[in-house]
Amino acid sequence: MIDFIPLEYYYEVYLYYCMITVLFILLHSVVLQINDIKNIFFLKGIGIITLLLLTVYIGYRPVSGKYFIDMSTYALHFDHYANGGSVYVTEDVFFHNFMRLCALVVDVNTFFFICAIIYIIPMYIVSKKYFKEYWFYSFFMFIIAFSFWTYGTNGIRNGLATSIFLLAVSFYNKKIIMYTLLFMSTLFHKSLVLPVSAFLITVFYNNPKHFLYAWLLATPISIATGSFWVGLFTSIGFGDDRLSGYLTSELDESIKSSGFRFDFLFYSSFPVLAGWYFIFKRKFEDKIYNQLFNTYLIANTFWVLVITANFSNRFAYLSWFLMSLIIVYPFLKKQFFKNQQLNIALVTVAYFGFTYLMFTIYYG
């Protein structure tokens, strides 16, 4: 357990490590070409170091309900199972059986380390699968995302489920494995029914233009009739599902949605602008990218319609977890700019900048 760092500075240590790494990426982009052997060596070295350090740092953090909120609840469940208790919940039973199995063989700190592995490693695998020697650019975009820390330390179940979704995408050419993992992601957290359903829709219809129109129309519709959509989606199929809880449950004031979240909508527009630019302006043609982009649009459109609901931020994460991949994917698949590596670095700076500003200004 890493207990020599005061808990009030735990997030800041991670954040400033990321800041230093961002500056190194920017420096290398100025002095080296993206395919320079020195740059590739740097990416591999800093990538492995970051992957290992971050997994241990998050996995062996002290148990705290004050700084990691839901972590203490998970620990209580774990202790119950470690003492021979049976699974007594009706939601996400698969996850609780997984926790109960872990409780039979490891202690609570090792359990959270296992969770960190399941959360972080798929981000590495999907990045390595699609971008080869440039995988660190993609992986680093995942870990500097505004929502990354929260779903590795607080909304753990949701974070694990979305990472299993990413792992499924890495097996795109092995359909049986991919669909098995997609189904498994819904077993870890029922809310994954939304992005999984969105992905399945793109299998049969994959035209980004129409999904983009729907996303653009969702904002004025939500502003005018938001409460109607909250009531409608609660009543027509989400009944006892986790999704309905996101729509109607009470939420602690520290994370409660406060009306129409224009800040979250602005953040959600990043991958939309990236997809629009590369697909429509630069004519980037890639079936997998279109599916990921359309999956994001469908899931995020759903969220925009119910943006005033409680748990708005957690509901938004059902699309946000794809954001990093959608933004960086075209940069690492095709040469669009003369100084491609500099553009990647500037996008990284801007992306991390939002995370940093939200920490220092919005929450600070």
Steps between C-alpha positions, in 0.01 A plus 500: 500500500632845406439695819802734508321758283242707690158417362413865439787511248442161341321631193739792464802269482336316209400828336847657515664180376270528199593867458871422493439224246294738284793742496741221396265400218484862386879534515556185295246614243702818442842339461417157353288353223231255610679204335845593630655205684570726799133599520383138471747398772370782720136398441572138591701588809267763646206282402612193696602714798165680504301179456673328791514800734139599445365147545685461831421856611126463446484134596674531835354831613376503862133419557320829554138602481590867535735527203387206285133504607352165384826317571404456865167345398682250278731423794200431725355260242840332471528454878152348503604242241839440664314407819296238318200712405288419197412729212201699623453757222276480194689749281819409312513157660786394271726770644413404856576135429832614355563693823397201710740276307784748556416518872566126530862529384631859541474792741310821430805693378583230246138501388519870416829434320325235289227754425767751392648241264160429343436874472833614355643207299218496237587863421852384426384197300262692273766770447770242419264309273410795279805725515801267539817694596299820549274342762608734779336803337165323519556348844606834642187665360298245694673571830489882476129503424287701743306189602790252526591545867140498623417166342822339615460599865131571563256364239708185479233262371411733216867553418566126481199446275601771252857369488368153416309671217831647377659157525217364286570764234863386486369162377303659217615236248415213735127539526425220746750639751383855440131428556577283803694786659227750412249280677736461796526879531124518560533237772750716686272804477152497348532856374732367226183385327489851350843514327485131411159552336635807323795299369268225377290758315813611313554145381183534292506874428827688505436837332650771721313786331159404637627428850676837499176676403323324788771614744472861384121497535515346847617820674210731403254214554642434846494868597136524397369165624766341724270385777280324245791281385602419856148377573469320167824304522427409861156364411555307176763245582751592762279404793736331745811552290798704617419752227176598667692561819718746312186675381302526822709425811603752757867592492746645745527876459871481422435329166139590433409636158403864510259563216609489138872416506648722229848425636449127449341563160808702400723215613283249313544696178876428477469159329203625297712778352788258443278246325332769290834645393669176404201319348333786313774758443802274453307203356647248743351159419526231764218262588614446858538873560152565361355241735675645803399853402139400442489302826616812679243717324210267583594461867580869543178606326310290752681679782438848352126430498508424873781740591302659784454166678682398817825308454546697178878467515489123551244462226722705268789261563315237300625692196797690644712187543531488117602864471878462509503225240277695261713814523840338452413215261528689166828667603663160548351332194570747221732793425280812494749773584859581411594514868273218612684441828467868598127492436467187716693674777284813480182293515645322804578833666147629436339177620703493819442873540127445538559236769742727684275806481201304625710395800651840579209731413174307499565263791789687663 
